[in-house]
Amino acid sequence: MKLNWAFFLFIFLLFSLGNSGCGASSSNQSYPDVPTYKVSPPPLPEKVDFAGEPVPLQYFDVRQSLDREILKIMYWHSETILYLKRMPEFFPIVEPILAKYNVPDDFKYLMVAESGMANVVSPSGAAGYWQFMEKTAKKYGLIVNDQVDQRYDIYASTVAAARYLRDAYEHYKNWTLAAASYNVGQTNLDRAISRQGETSFYNLALNVQTARYIYRILAFKLILSNPEKYGFYVKDRDKYYPIRTKIIKVSTSVPNWIDFAHRYQTNYKILLLLNPWIRDSKLDNKQGYTFYVRVPLSPKDRIVKQ
């Protein structure tokens, strides 16, 4: 019994001395003088325009609004890097369509603000790359039903968006207001203009989402057109590029898209990735519409070239 007490006393003293030694060591421990993580805002540009229309940065509210959106996008690293990766896949499709309809190139950044170049659905039901509501989509020639939804077709939906924006410009004679109407709707924007007696977007009191909308587009334009200036470096080999495809013209029904894919040496998954407007495993097409279906030029085109 005495031996056991002596043993426990020895362990206790050893433990206490050990802790005391550690404490003394940590209290005298010094760390090298290393720089801490620093975050700073980028300077605002001296001049900026949207679709050739100058932005009045001399106004404090305009400067602060643009500054806010630049900071939010600049420091949301994962999303902004994804946008930089997606640009080579989508911008070469969007740019010539906008040009064909005489819509300024800056509107490609409106698509980024709307969807991030992804086929998403909003809580209100707006869908696709350009976030069309079903009623507006049909008004501008898009087919929307249970089997086909061209809001998810980058080609067809960009044509519809260009037509909408061209109409809006004819109404407002101003591209900035045309862009704002894309978010809030022409009826609501007309009401705000009439009630407030203002004809400049930058002088209008609008709902929070629309009030931020143009500045968000401008921030995307500034950062994505000159990413290195804002600290983003994405190598060309890390970007996403479209694969080579061929177009199959379809004006009849398709009993089974899976069989269709196999016929062209691909699979249903790749068929849907290249044609996200296909919303069912079959196509009845009783109206005899013409659809342009994209399939890989060859099975090898699915392989990433290093």
C-alpha positions in Angstrom: 0.0 0.0 0.0 2.8 2.4 0.9 4.6 1.5 -2.3 1.5 2.3 -4.4 1.2 5.8 -2.7 4.8 6.5 -3.4 4.4 5.5 -7.0 1.4 7.8 -7.5 3.2 10.7 -5.8 6.1 10.2 -8.1 3.8 10.3 -11.2 2.0 13.4 -9.9 5.3 15.3 -9.4 6.6 14.2 -12.8 3.4 15.4 -14.5 3.5 18.7 -12.6 7.1 19.4 -13.5 6.4 18.6 -17.1 3.5 21.0 -17.3 5.5 23.7 -15.6 8.3 23.3 -18.1 6.0 23.5 -21.0 4.4 26.6 -19.6 7.7 28.3 -19.2 8.8 27.4 -22.7 5.6 28.7 -24.4 5.6 32.0 -22.4 9.1 32.7 -23.7 8.4 31.5 -27.2 8.9 34.0 -30.0 7.6 33.9 -33.5 9.3 35.1 -36.7 8.2 38.5 -38.0 6.0 37.3 -40.9 3.6 39.5 -42.8 -0.1 38.9 -42.0 -2.8 38.3 -44.6 -3.8 41.6 -46.0 -6.9 42.5 -48.1 -7.3 45.8 -49.9 -9.9 47.1 -52.4 -8.9 47.8 -56.0 -9.0 51.4 -57.1 -12.0 52.4 -59.2 -11.3 53.2 -62.8 -11.2 56.9 -63.8 -13.7 56.2 -66.5 -16.1 53.4 -67.4 -18.9 53.0 -69.8 -21.7 50.6 -70.5 -22.4 49.9 -74.2 -20.7 53.1 -75.0 -22.7 55.2 -72.6 -20.6 56.9 -69.9 -21.2 56.0 -66.2 -21.3 59.2 -64.0 -18.6 58.1 -61.5 -18.5 61.7 -60.2 -21.6 61.0 -58.2 -20.9 59.5 -54.8 -23.8 57.0 -55.0 -22.7 55.7 -58.3 -19.1 55.3 -57.1 -20.2 53.5 -54.0 -22.6 51.2 -55.9 -20.0 50.2 -58.4 -17.4 49.7 -55.7 -19.7 47.4 -53.8 -20.2 45.1 -56.7 -16.6 45.0 -57.7 -15.6 44.0 -54.1 -18.3 41.3 -54.0 -17.3 39.7 -57.2 -13.6 40.1 -56.7 -13.6 38.3 -53.4 -16.0 35.6 -54.4 -13.1 33.7 -55.7 -14.6 30.3 -56.6 -17.5 31.7 -58.7 -15.3 34.3 -60.4 -12.7 31.7 -61.4 -15.5 29.5 -62.8 -16.8 32.4 -64.9 -13.3 32.9 -66.3 -13.1 29.2 -67.1 -16.5 29.2 -68.8 -15.9 32.3 -71.0 -14.1 30.5 -73.9 -17.0 28.0 -74.1 -19.8 30.6 -74.3 -18.6 34.0 -75.3 -17.6 32.9 -78.9 -21.3 31.8 -79.3 -22.9 34.9 -77.8 -20.7 37.6 -79.3 -21.6 37.1 -83.0 -25.3 36.7 -82.2 -25.3 40.0 -80.4 -23.4 41.7 -83.2 -25.9 40.3 -85.8 -28.7 42.1 -84.0 -26.7 45.2 -83.4 -26.7 44.8 -79.7 -23.4 46.0 -78.0 -20.9 43.4 -76.9 -21.2 44.5 -73.3 -24.5 42.6 -73.0 -22.6 39.3 -72.8 -21.9 40.4 -69.2 -25.6 40.7 -68.6 -25.8 37.0 -69.3 -23.1 36.4 -66.7 -25.0 38.5 -64.2 -28.2 36.6 -64.9 -27.0 33.1 -64.8 -23.2 32.8 -64.4 -23.2 31.1 -67.9 -25.1 28.1 -66.4 -28.6 26.7 -66.9 -30.2 27.8 -63.7 -33.8 28.3 -62.6 -34.8 31.3 -60.4 -37.3 31.1 -57.6 -39.7 33.0 -59.8 -39.4 30.4 -62.6 -37.0 32.3 -64.9 -34.8 29.7 -66.6 -31.8 29.2 -68.8 -28.7 31.2 -69.6 -30.7 34.4 -70.1 -33.3 33.8 -67.4 -36.4 34.0 -69.5 -39.9 33.7 -68.0 -42.0 31.3 -70.0 -44.4 34.0 -71.3 -41.5 36.2 -72.5 -39.6 33.3 -74.0 -42.6 32.3 -76.1 -43.1 35.9 -77.2 -39.6 36.0 -78.6 -39.9 32.7 -80.5 -38.6 30.1 -78.0 -40.4 26.8 -77.8 -41.2 25.8 -74.2 -43.1 22.6 -73.4 -42.7 19.4 -71.5 -40.3 17.9 -74.1 -38.4 21.0 -75.3 -37.3 24.2 -73.5 -35.2 26.4 -75.7 -34.5 28.7 -72.8 -31.7 26.1 -72.1 -30.4 26.4 -75.7 -27.5 28.9 -75.7 -28.0 29.6 -79.4 -31.8 30.1 -79.5 -32.0 31.9 -76.1 -29.2 34.3 -77.1 -31.2 35.2 -80.3 -34.3 35.8 -78.2 -32.4 37.9 -75.7 -30.8 40.0 -78.5 -34.3 40.6 -80.0 -35.7 41.7 -76.6 -32.8 44.1 -76.0 -33.1 45.5 -79.5 -36.8 46.2 -78.9 -36.0 47.7 -75.5 -33.5 50.0 -77.0 -35.9 51.1 -79.7 -38.3 52.0 -76.8 -35.8 53.8 -74.6 -33.2 55.0 -77.0 -30.7 54.1 -74.3 -28.8 50.9 -73.7 -28.5 51.3 -69.9 -32.3 51.6 -69.5 -32.7 48.7 -71.9 -30.5 46.6 -69.6 -32.4 47.7 -66.5 -35.7 46.7 -68.2 -34.4 43.2 -68.7 -34.4 42.9 -64.9 -37.4 44.8 -63.8 -39.6 44.7 -66.9 -40.5 47.5 -69.2 -43.9 48.2 -67.6 -42.3 48.7 -64.1 -39.5 50.7 -65.5 -41.8 53.0 -67.5 -43.9 53.5 -64.4 -40.8 54.5 -62.3 -39.6 56.9 -65.1 -43.0 58.5 -65.3 -43.6 58.8 -61.6 -40.1 60.2 -60.8 -39.6 62.4 -63.8 -36.2 61.0 -64.5 -34.8 59.6 -67.8 -31.4 58.4 -66.5 -31.0 55.0 -64.8 -28.5 56.6 -62.4 -31.1 59.1 -61.1 -33.9 56.5 -60.6 -34.9 55.1 -57.2 -35.6 51.4 -58.0 -36.0 48.2 -56.1 -32.8 46.9 -54.6 -32.2 44.2 -57.1 -32.6 46.4 -60.1 -30.7 49.3 -58.5 -27.7 47.0 -58.2 -28.2 45.3 -61.6 -26.2 47.7 -63.9 -23.4 48.0 -61.4 -23.2 44.2 -61.2 -22.9 44.0 -65.0 -20.3 46.7 -65.0 -18.3 44.9 -62.3 -18.3 41.7 -64.4 -17.1 43.7 -67.4 -14.2 45.2 -65.5 -13.0 42.0 -63.8 -13.6 39.4 -66.6 -12.1 41.6 -69.3 -9.0 42.3 -67.3 -8.8 39.5 -64.6 -5.1 40.0 -63.8 -5.7 43.5 -62.7 -8.0 42.1 -60.0 -5.7 39.3 -59.0 -7.1 36.4 -61.1 -4.8 34.2 -63.1 -6.3 31.3 -65.0 -4.1 29.5 -67.5 -5.5 28.7 -70.9 -5.1 25.0 -70.4 -7.4 25.2 -67.3 -10.3 26.9 -69.2 -13.3 25.2 -70.6 -13.5 25.0 -74.4 -16.3 23.6 -76.6 -15.7 20.2 -78.1 -16.0 19.7 -81.9 -19.5 18.9 -82.8 -21.7 18.2 -85.9 -25.3 19.3 -86.3 -28.1 16.9 -87.0 -31.2 18.5 -88.4 -34.3 17.0 -86.9 -37.8 17.9 -88.2 -39.6 14.7 -87.3 -40.4 12.9 -84.0 -37.7 11.1 -82.1 -39.1 8.0 -80.4 -36.1 7.6 -78.1 -33.2 10.1 -77.6 -31.1 7.3 -76.1 -31.2 5.3 -79.3 -30.6 8.5 -81.2 -27.4 9.2 -79.2 -26.1 5.6 -79.8 -26.8 6.0 -83.6 -24.2 8.9 -83.5 -21.7 7.0 -81.4 -22.3 8.9 -78.2 -24.5 8.5 -75.1 -27.6 10.1 -73.6 -25.6 12.0 -71.0 -23.4 13.7 -73.6 -26.4 14.4 -75.8 -28.1 16.2 -73.0 -24.9 18.1 -72.1 -24.6 19.4 -75.7 -28.4 19.9 -76.0 -29.8 20.9 -72.6 -33.0 22.1 -74.3 -34.0 18.4 -74.6 -36.3 17.8 -71.6 -37.6 14.3 -72.2 -36.4 11.0 -73.4 -38.5 11.3 -76.6 -39.7 14.0 -79.0 -43.2 13.9 -80.4 -42.8 17.1 -82.5 -46.4 17.0 -83.9 -46.0 20.6 -85.1 -43.0 19.6 -87.3 -40.6 22.1 -85.8 -37.0 22.0 -87.0 -34.4 21.4 -84.3 -30.6 21.4 -84.6 -29.1 18.7 -82.5 -25.4 18.8 -81.6 -23.4 15.5 -81.3 -19.6 15.0 -81.0 -17.9 15.0 -84.3 -16.3 11.7 -83.2 -16.1 9.7 -80.0 -12.6 11.0 -79.5 -13.8 14.5 -79.1 -14.9 13.7 -75.6 -11.3 13.2 -74.6 -9.6 16.2 -73.1 -6.4 17.1 -75.0 -3.5 17.8 -72.6 
